[in-house]
């Protein structure tokens, strides 16, 4: 395996980097080394979005928003019932 220091490589005028070129080279403590096929495949798999994970994440976010909304509505209902009970008690006290 051949390793190059960053200062040893000739500088090129801002070449755009792609995911494929980033997967083939790995920087380790100032050394730039080509990586093996297995590591390149593993990194490529990590970068691919998992459609099932995306779907589950979206559904979980929807459920969370719904639960927050339901919780807020429940709190408002409890407060309204407490106010109604207080008003009823005051009406009973005034009547007596």
Backbone bond lengths (Angstrom), bond angles and torsions (degrees), N, CA, C in turn:
res aa  C-N    CA-C-N  psi(-1)  N-CA   C-N-CA  omega(-1)  CA-C   N-CA-C  phi
1 X - - - 1.441 - - 1.527 107.97 -
2 X 1.312 115.65 132.14 1.455 121.10 -178.56 1.520 108.16 -103.98
3 X 1.315 116.70 131.97 1.459 121.24 178.25 1.514 108.88 -116.76
4 X 1.283 117.16 142.84 1.461 122.97 179.87 1.512 109.46 -121.53
5 X 1.331 115.39 140.26 1.447 118.99 170.88 1.511 107.88 -78.38
6 X 1.329 116.30 151.96 1.460 119.46 -178.92 1.522 111.23 -60.43
7 X 1.327 117.54 -33.84 1.463 120.60 -179.23 1.529 111.81 -72.17
8 X 1.350 118.47 -20.94 1.453 121.87 -179.34 1.531 112.48 -79.08
9 X 1.309 118.04 -23.84 1.460 120.05 -177.54 1.515 109.63 -81.82
10 X 1.322 117.22 138.73 1.461 119.33 179.97 1.528 109.77 -68.18
11 X 1.320 114.95 141.65 1.465 118.27 -179.33 1.524 109.35 -81.38
12 X 1.290 115.77 135.40 1.459 121.25 178.16 1.517 107.74 -114.90
13 X 1.316 117.11 150.38 1.455 119.05 -178.16 1.520 110.84 -70.08
14 X 1.281 117.08 109.16 1.465 128.53 178.63 1.519 114.58 17.00
15 X 1.317 114.93 77.78 1.465 119.33 175.33 1.508 108.17 -81.92
16 X 1.340 117.43 133.18 1.461 118.76 -179.36 1.524 110.57 -69.16
17 X 1.330 115.54 136.94 1.460 119.61 178.66 1.518 109.02 -95.16
18 X 1.294 115.29 142.25 1.452 120.57 177.65 1.510 108.32 -115.13
19 X 1.318 116.76 168.58 1.464 120.55 178.97 1.522 110.86 -61.38
20 X 1.329 116.90 -35.72 1.463 119.93 -179.33 1.519 110.85 -66.16
21 X 1.345 117.24 -42.31 1.458 118.80 -179.29 1.522 111.11 -71.49
22 X 1.333 117.58 -32.78 1.452 119.79 177.09 1.525 111.15 -69.37
23 X 1.323 117.43 -30.15 1.464 120.86 -179.31 1.524 111.40 -74.14
24 X 1.319 118.15 -22.80 1.454 120.77 -176.48 1.525 113.45 -88.50
25 X 1.319 117.31 -15.40 1.459 120.70 -177.83 1.519 108.57 -126.41
26 X 1.320 115.73 135.22 1.449 121.51 179.54 1.523 108.67 -127.39
27 X 1.321 116.41 134.69 1.457 120.38 -178.69 1.523 108.85 -97.68
28 X 1.322 115.48 123.19 1.453 121.44 -179.33 1.526 107.90 -125.66
29 X 1.317 116.27 112.37 1.463 124.26 178.06 1.530 112.95 43.05
30 X 1.313 116.72 53.21 1.458 121.20 176.84 1.514 114.77 85.76
31 X 1.330 118.27 -9.96 1.452 122.10 178.60 1.523 108.88 -99.96
32 X 1.313 116.58 140.28 1.460 120.72 176.57 1.518 107.11 -105.67
33 X 1.325 116.35 118.90 1.459 122.04 -175.69 1.523 110.24 -125.60
34 X 1.336 117.43 141.75 1.461 118.00 171.85 1.522 109.20 -71.26
35 X 1.321 116.85 144.53 1.458 119.60 -179.50 1.517 109.71 -101.52
36 X 1.316 115.49 161.80 1.452 120.98 -176.94 1.517 112.92 -76.09
37 X 1.320 115.33 171.26 1.466 120.86 -178.24 1.517 112.31 -64.23
38 X 1.331 116.44 -42.56 1.463 119.56 -178.37 1.527 110.86 -62.69
39 X 1.328 116.22 -42.49 1.456 120.01 179.65 1.522 110.43 -66.88
40 X 1.323 117.49 -39.93 1.463 120.90 178.29 1.528 110.59 -63.14
41 X 1.329 117.07 -42.13 1.466 120.60 178.13 1.525 110.75 -64.41
42 X 1.331 116.61 -42.10 1.460 120.26 -179.48 1.526 110.65 -63.31
43 X 1.330 116.59 -43.61 1.465 119.91 179.59 1.518 111.03 -66.24
44 X 1.318 117.56 -37.31 1.466 120.62 178.23 1.521 110.45 -65.24
45 X 1.334 117.48 -39.75 1.465 121.00 178.26 1.525 111.18 -66.39
46 X 1.327 116.94 -36.10 1.457 120.30 179.37 1.527 111.18 -65.49
47 X 1.340 117.24 -31.86 1.451 121.22 -176.31 1.523 112.45 -81.26
48 X 1.313 117.81 -18.60 1.458 121.46 179.87 1.524 108.84 -76.34
49 X 1.325 115.80 132.70 1.465 119.95 -179.72 1.527 109.61 -75.09
50 X 1.304 115.84 138.54 1.457 122.07 178.68 1.524 108.16 -91.76
51 X 1.349 118.44 115.17 1.466 119.84 -176.08 1.526 113.11 -64.26
52 X 1.324 117.76 -32.91 1.462 120.39 178.69 1.529 109.60 -67.63
53 X 1.322 116.37 -43.62 1.460 120.59 179.21 1.522 110.11 -62.73
54 X 1.328 117.73 -41.57 1.462 121.24 178.20 1.519 110.92 -61.87
55 X 1.327 117.50 -42.59 1.459 122.04 -179.81 1.527 110.77 -65.20
56 X 1.325 116.87 -45.68 1.459 120.71 -179.96 1.531 110.14 -63.92
57 X 1.315 117.21 -42.15 1.461 121.08 178.83 1.523 110.78 -60.97
58 X 1.323 116.45 -43.57 1.464 120.93 179.62 1.526 110.50 -63.28
59 X 1.330 117.11 -44.23 1.462 121.07 179.38 1.528 111.18 -64.66
60 X 1.321 117.24 -39.81 1.465 120.24 179.34 1.530 110.78 -65.14
61 X 1.323 117.56 -39.49 1.457 120.49 177.19 1.523 111.12 -64.55
62 X 1.338 116.70 -38.47 1.463 121.08 177.56 1.525 110.15 -65.06
63 X 1.333 117.01 -44.75 1.463 120.76 178.19 1.521 111.77 -62.12
64 X 1.314 116.50 -39.91 1.465 120.38 179.32 1.518 110.22 -63.04
65 X 1.326 116.95 -46.24 1.461 120.65 179.32 1.522 110.69 -61.85
66 X 1.328 116.58 -41.08 1.465 120.54 178.92 1.523 110.95 -65.02
67 X 1.323 117.54 -42.13 1.463 121.00 179.27 1.526 111.80 -64.36
68 X 1.317 116.87 -39.88 1.464 120.30 177.54 1.523 109.68 -63.61
69 X 1.326 116.30 -43.17 1.468 120.89 179.34 1.531 110.19 -62.96
70 X 1.332 117.06 -45.83 1.468 121.11 179.36 1.528 111.25 -63.54
71 X 1.303 117.09 -39.27 1.456 121.04 179.13 1.523 110.34 -63.57
72 X 1.311 116.38 -43.85 1.462 120.91 178.77 1.522 110.67 -62.88
73 X 1.323 116.70 -42.08 1.461 120.60 178.84 1.522 110.47 -64.63
74 X 1.319 118.01 -39.30 1.466 121.79 178.80 1.526 110.94 -64.40
75 X 1.318 116.35 -42.22 1.464 120.28 178.16 1.524 110.68 -61.59
76 X 1.320 116.59 -43.60 1.462 120.41 178.62 1.526 110.93 -63.33
77 X 1.325 117.39 -39.30 1.460 121.50 179.16 1.526 110.79 -63.10
78 X 1.333 116.16 -44.68 1.465 120.52 179.61 1.526 110.04 -62.04
79 X 1.322 117.65 -44.26 1.467 120.80 178.90 1.531 111.00 -62.06
80 X 1.324 116.46 -42.19 1.462 120.17 178.98 1.526 111.02 -63.27
81 X 1.330 117.17 -40.87 1.464 120.65 179.00 1.531 111.17 -66.59
82 X 1.332 117.33 -37.09 1.462 120.76 177.53 1.528 110.74 -65.06
83 X 1.332 116.40 -42.63 1.468 120.22 177.92 1.529 110.59 -63.62
84 X 1.317 115.53 -40.58 1.463 120.32 179.04 1.532 110.22 -63.98
85 X 1.321 117.21 -41.57 1.465 121.21 179.10 1.522 110.31 -65.63
86 X 1.342 118.03 -41.34 1.461 121.57 177.98 1.526 110.82 -62.35
87 X 1.331 116.60 -43.40 1.471 120.75 178.64 1.524 110.97 -63.15
88 X 1.313 117.04 -39.15 1.465 120.85 178.74 1.522 110.59 -65.54
89 X 1.344 117.57 -42.79 1.466 121.16 178.41 1.526 111.27 -63.13
90 X 1.321 117.29 -40.67 1.464 120.43 178.55 1.530 110.50 -64.89
91 X 1.322 116.15 -41.00 1.478 120.21 178.52 1.515 110.73 -63.23
92 X 1.333 118.43 -38.07 1.461 122.31 179.29 1.526 109.81 -68.24
93 X 1.359 115.99 -41.48 1.472 119.91 179.32 1.528 110.86 -64.22
94 X 1.319 117.71 -40.76 1.463 121.60 179.75 1.539 110.85 -68.24
95 X 1.278 115.93 -34.91 1.471 120.43 179.98 1.525 111.02 -68.38
96 X 1.297 116.45 -37.31 1.470 120.26 -177.00 1.475 107.88 -82.62
